[in-house]
Amino acid sequence: MNVLVVYDSLTGNTERVAQSINDDLKGKGAECTLSKVRDAGDLSGYDLIFVGTPVHARSPTRAVRKLVSSKELKGKNVAVFDTYAAFAGELVLDKMQGVLEKTGASVVGRKSIKGRPNEDYLNEYGSWASDILSASMK
Ligand SMILES: Cc1cc2nc3c(=O)[nH]c(=O)nc-3n(C[C@H](O)[C@H](O)[C@H](O)COP(=O)(O)O)c2cc1C
């Protein structure tokens, strides 16, 4: 199972979540690649893709909006997550899910937690991602 964790991050919160997910999934035996959205390159070799974004003005970042509308995601299993300070966490997941489904991807998970990443916060994302990986390997 080839897994990609791809993210955008301006101030480091989403990056910390993405790194933590990547570490947790590696511990579960997945072949896992961590990448900033601008460095993601060819997506064709991945079976499961986690896409993370900060909430910016009630939307995913421009780079993530571009990624989720990519034709390369057609037929792929994609899980979406975001980090946010106050509002629109679920709205941003709705926006990503809507675009992905139009693109022909399957959204297999979504997670949004408000605030700055502490240990509990990171553990919550990690167990969410691990559950998705286990379900995908069945
Ligand atoms: C330009 C900008 C716009 C933002 N807009 C929102 C917003 O609409 N809702 C919200 O709850 N937080 C908003 N935030 C806060 C970020 O979503 C939050 O701090 C997030 O965890 C940052 O992730 P990052 O550290 O990975 O960049 C905004 C931050 C910036 C810099």
The ligand as an SDF file (V2000), in Angstrom:
LIG
                    3D

 31 33  0  0  0  0  0  0  0  0999 V2000
   -4.5650   34.2890    5.5440 C   0  0  0  0  0  0  0  0  0  0  0  0
   -5.1790   33.4720    6.6710 C   0  0  0  0  0  0  0  0  0  0  0  0
   -6.5510   33.2360    6.6610 C   0  0  0  0  0  0  0  0  0  0  0  0
   -7.1390   32.4780    7.7020 C   0  0  0  0  0  0  0  0  0  0  0  0
   -8.4900   32.2490    7.6740 N   0  0  0  0  0  0  0  0  0  0  0  0
   -9.0660   31.5100    8.6670 C   0  0  0  0  0  0  0  0  0  0  0  0
  -10.4790   31.2100    8.6440 C   0  0  0  0  0  0  0  0  0  0  0  0
  -11.2190   31.5770    7.7380 O   0  0  0  0  0  0  0  0  0  0  0  0
  -10.9810   30.4730    9.6850 N   0  0  0  0  0  0  0  0  0  0  0  0
  -10.1930   30.0490   10.7370 C   0  0  0  0  0  0  0  0  0  0  0  0
  -10.7140   29.4190   11.6560 O   0  0  0  0  0  0  0  0  0  0  0  0
   -8.8590   30.2630   10.7450 N   0  0  0  0  0  0  0  0  0  0  0  0
   -8.2740   30.9810    9.7340 C   0  0  0  0  0  0  0  0  0  0  0  0
   -6.9150   31.1940    9.7550 N   0  0  0  0  0  0  0  0  0  0  0  0
   -6.0840   30.5280   10.7860 C   0  0  0  0  0  0  0  0  0  0  0  0
   -5.4790   29.2380   10.2470 C   0  0  0  0  0  0  0  0  0  0  0  0
   -6.4500   28.4430    9.5640 O   0  0  0  0  0  0  0  0  0  0  0  0
   -4.9020   28.3390   11.3600 C   0  0  0  0  0  0  0  0  0  0  0  0
   -4.0160   29.0870   12.1630 O   0  0  0  0  0  0  0  0  0  0  0  0
   -4.2200   27.1430   10.7510 C   0  0  0  0  0  0  0  0  0  0  0  0
   -3.9930   26.1460   11.7440 O   0  0  0  0  0  0  0  0  0  0  0  0
   -2.9070   27.5430   10.1210 C   0  0  0  0  0  0  0  0  0  0  0  0
   -2.3140   26.4090    9.5570 O   0  0  0  0  0  0  0  0  0  0  0  0
   -0.7750   26.4400    9.1220 P   0  0  0  0  0  0  0  0  0  0  0  0
    0.0150   26.7490   10.3840 O   0  0  0  0  0  0  0  0  0  0  0  0
   -0.5330   25.0730    8.6150 O   0  0  0  0  0  0  0  0  0  0  0  0
   -0.6230   27.5070    8.0940 O   0  0  0  0  0  0  0  0  0  0  0  0
   -6.3250   31.9430    8.7420 C   0  0  0  0  0  0  0  0  0  0  0  0
   -4.9370   32.1880    8.7190 C   0  0  0  0  0  0  0  0  0  0  0  0
   -4.3690   32.9390    7.7030 C   0  0  0  0  0  0  0  0  0  0  0  0
   -2.8790   33.1690    7.7050 C   0  0  0  0  0  0  0  0  0  0  0  0
  1  2  1  0
  2  3  1  0
  2 30  2  0
  3  4  2  0
  4  5  1  0
  4 28  1  0
  5  6  2  0
  6  7  1  0
  6 13  1  0
  7  8  2  0
  7  9  1  0
  9 10  1  0
 10 11  2  0
 10 12  1  0
 12 13  2  0
 13 14  1  0
 14 15  1  0
 14 28  1  0
 15 16  1  0
 16 17  1  0
 16 18  1  0
 18 19  1  0
 18 20  1  0
 20 21  1  0
 20 22  1  0
 22 23  1  0
 23 24  1  0
 24 25  2  0
 24 26  1  0
 24 27  1  0
 28 29  2  0
 29 30  1  0
 30 31  1  0
M  END
$$$$
